[in-house]
């Protein structure tokens, strides 16, 4: 599974809240990528430019990788108490960093913003 799939899930999670509709097809994703059903902890950090704009991290791997990415992406964007909830204009310029804490070690991936400054 490519890192772009994982980052697409994180972006789609935030878009679901901004657009007010569920768009992530969990069943299809789990069928295509069975590893998404494995319990793993993640961390999502949002950046605007070089500044952190939101962060959420799981302390344990109690959710599946898919559900943990979805949960932490939404939490970083809308529930980080250090920031106001993310708005669409910020989202379009945000970079997403996804860190996965797997039994094999820590893996980190970073997206590009949708709109470049």
C-alpha positions as CSV (number, residue, x, y, z in Angstrom):
1,X,0.0,0.0,0.0
2,X,1.4,3.4,-0.9
3,X,1.7,6.3,1.4
4,X,-0.6,8.3,-1.0
5,X,-3.5,6.1,0.0
6,X,-2.9,6.8,3.7
7,X,-2.6,10.5,3.1
8,X,-5.7,10.5,0.9
9,X,-7.6,8.9,3.8
10,X,-6.4,11.6,6.2
11,X,-7.4,14.3,3.7
12,X,-10.8,12.7,3.0
13,X,-11.4,12.5,6.8
14,X,-11.0,16.3,7.1
15,X,-13.1,16.9,4.0
16,X,-15.9,14.9,5.4
17,X,-16.3,17.4,8.2
18,X,-15.8,20.5,6.0
19,X,-18.3,19.2,3.5
20,X,-20.8,17.7,6.0
21,X,-21.0,14.3,4.2
22,X,-19.5,10.8,4.6
23,X,-17.3,10.0,1.6
24,X,-14.9,7.4,2.9
25,X,-15.9,3.9,1.7
26,X,-14.4,1.9,4.6
27,X,-15.5,-1.5,3.3
28,X,-13.8,-1.0,-0.1
29,X,-10.6,0.3,1.5
30,X,-10.5,-2.7,3.9
31,X,-11.1,-5.1,1.0
32,X,-8.3,-3.5,-1.1
33,X,-5.8,-3.0,1.7
34,X,-6.3,-5.6,4.5
35,X,-3.5,-4.1,6.5
36,X,-5.9,-1.2,7.3
37,X,-7.8,-3.5,9.6
38,X,-4.6,-4.1,11.8
39,X,-4.5,-2.3,15.1
40,X,-1.9,0.5,14.9
41,X,-1.4,3.9,16.5
42,X,-1.0,7.1,14.5
43,X,-0.2,10.7,14.8
44,X,-1.5,13.4,12.5
45,X,0.2,16.8,12.4
46,X,-1.2,19.6,10.3
47,X,1.1,22.5,9.1
48,X,0.4,25.8,7.5
49,X,3.8,26.7,6.0
50,X,6.3,25.6,8.6
51,X,4.0,26.2,11.6
52,X,2.0,23.5,13.3
53,X,-1.8,24.0,12.9
54,X,-3.1,21.0,14.7
55,X,-2.0,17.7,16.1
56,X,-3.5,14.4,17.4
57,X,-1.8,11.3,18.5
58,X,-2.9,7.9,19.7
59,X,-1.1,6.6,22.8
60,X,-2.1,2.9,22.1
61,X,-3.1,0.9,19.1
62,X,-6.7,0.3,20.2
63,X,-8.3,1.1,16.8
64,X,-7.6,-0.3,13.3
65,X,-5.1,1.7,11.2
66,X,-8.0,3.0,9.0
67,X,-10.1,4.2,12.0
68,X,-7.1,5.7,13.8
69,X,-6.1,7.7,10.7
70,X,-9.7,9.0,10.3
71,X,-10.0,9.8,14.0
72,X,-6.7,11.6,14.4
73,X,-7.1,13.6,11.2
74,X,-10.4,14.9,12.4
75,X,-9.1,15.5,15.9
76,X,-6.0,17.4,14.6
77,X,-8.1,19.6,12.4
78,X,-11.1,20.3,14.6
79,X,-10.4,19.3,18.3
80,X,-6.8,20.4,19.1
81,X,-7.4,22.8,22.0
82,X,-4.4,24.9,21.1
83,X,-6.1,26.1,17.8
84,X,-9.5,27.1,16.5
85,X,-11.1,24.5,14.3
86,X,-9.6,24.3,10.8
87,X,-11.5,26.3,8.1
88,X,-11.6,25.4,4.4
89,X,-9.2,28.2,3.3
90,X,-6.6,26.9,5.8
91,X,-7.2,23.3,4.8
92,X,-6.4,24.0,1.2
93,X,-3.0,25.3,2.1
94,X,-2.3,22.7,4.9
95,X,0.3,20.0,4.7
96,X,-0.5,16.7,6.5
97,X,2.1,14.7,8.2
98,X,1.1,11.1,9.1
99,X,3.2,9.0,11.5
100,X,2.4,5.3,12.0
101,X,3.6,3.5,15.0
102,X,3.8,-0.1,13.8
103,X,5.5,-3.2,15.3
104,X,8.3,-2.7,12.7
105,X,9.0,0.8,13.8
106,X,7.9,4.4,13.1
107,X,6.9,5.4,9.6
108,X,6.3,9.0,8.6
109,X,4.7,10.4,5.4
110,X,3.9,14.0,4.4
111,X,1.5,15.4,1.9
112,X,1.7,18.5,-0.3
113,X,-0.9,21.2,0.2
114,X,-3.8,21.2,-2.3
115,X,-3.1,24.9,-3.1
116,X,0.5,26.2,-3.1
117,X,1.1,29.7,-1.8
